[in-house]
């Protein structure tokens, strides 16, 4: 090759590199524009040509072949739309009723024609309304009665006994189970920050500072809720399936770290194993996978997670990838605009492969784990094989959104089919993402935690709140229930007493259910 030919080849490679850069930058701009102005939903557009997408791999044609026609259409046969509105009777069926009788005054209960005394013919319900009863404060004053024996009174050994009183939550404090439960409920269930609650307490007639409320939360969470959370963790580790996720949280006063440095709230929850749900939060100063190793010590089973490599540190477990995350990568690579009759792009084809799997999963929800296992091998395994074959046949632009989606899928391949051997496993990690969402919503309101102790206490309260919700409990009632009984529960000497305070315990369900 002459110097001139080499120079020409160098220029051609330079032009090709510049064209790739332009393509990547253009795609990046379109992606940013779609994120800012486009719909946030990841649902497949209804006007896509998806007829037959889910019936492409029928029983006569189930085989893995890279040359097979890509799945492009969706079968909606048998789809049943849920009722869009809830009836008024259903809304109010569990509410107490106060009837307001509407009667005639005594002097009007006479016939206008003959003057005879009227008698009641019957009653009818004219209308129903919702009555709001505003909160109000009152002081609970515990008055202890002291008893003495009148016979022993004059002897050398007088007998005096005091009536027992319930243990206070915090010594020399106005905190009560109901008041602390309300502060926790507002902050961790309704995402109302303490400075706004401070204004609410003022309207009720008491100047309760946010510092006082923060102290209530931290002390009561550590003294009374933490033992419950630790007991729930022991129950969680007995299960076979766990979902994990993590999200950033800013802690201002953390030793050895700048206030801007990210800390993390980790989430661990039970899967679709048919047992009572458990949802736990764990605050940690970093995203290091060692935190998951410590929390899940001695756990052996299936762990569902996203593609974060920190979970690779877990040993003696089977890690299951998340098809929702993989699908999201292809959705992000779908062009913002294209001609109406244009053929499907590779990003849309990848998305549609994922859609097939999710559609099949929806149809298997009511099956037993054993039946679901068999059906997955029959219906999903061929689609998975076709997807990986199609993926291997692609040539993508390095650094592009599609390239990132393909790379992500290839890197996660070893985890993406691990849900198949057990019908209780899930195709996605959406259970963990949905469980961690209340924390991310609350984080938008209170922005940060002041200290690690406060963040740890928040993790304990969130664990109680979300586990209560998952078990059908009234969150406020359950918080009050725990704060009422925990101070006098001798769980330190007999940990089994905590079984009676679990969200699924009979008495708890009776007292705290909706």
Secondary structure, DSSP 8 states (H G I E B T S, - for coil): --HHHHHHHHHHHHHHHHHHHHHHHHHHHHHHHHHHHS----S--TTS--TTGGGSS-TTS----TTS--------TT-----SS--HHHHHTTS----------GGG-B-TTT--B----------------------------EEE-TTGGGSSS--EEE------SSTT----HHHHHHHHIIIIIS---HHHHHHHHHHHT----HHHHHHHHHHHIIIIIHHHHHHHHHHHTTSSEEEEEEEEEEEEE-TTS-TTSEEEEEEEEE-SSSS---EEEEEESS--THHHHHHTTT--SEEE--S-GGGGG--SSEEE--HHHHHHHHHHHS-S---TT----HHHHHHHHHHHHHHHHHHTTTS-HHHHHHHIIIIIHHHHHHHHHHHHT----TTSHHHHHHHHHHHHHHHHTTTTT-TTS-SSSHHHHHHHHHHHHHHHHH--EEEHHHHHHHHHHHHHHHHHHHTTB-HHHHHHHHHHHGGG--TTT-GGGGGGGSTTSHHHHHHHB-
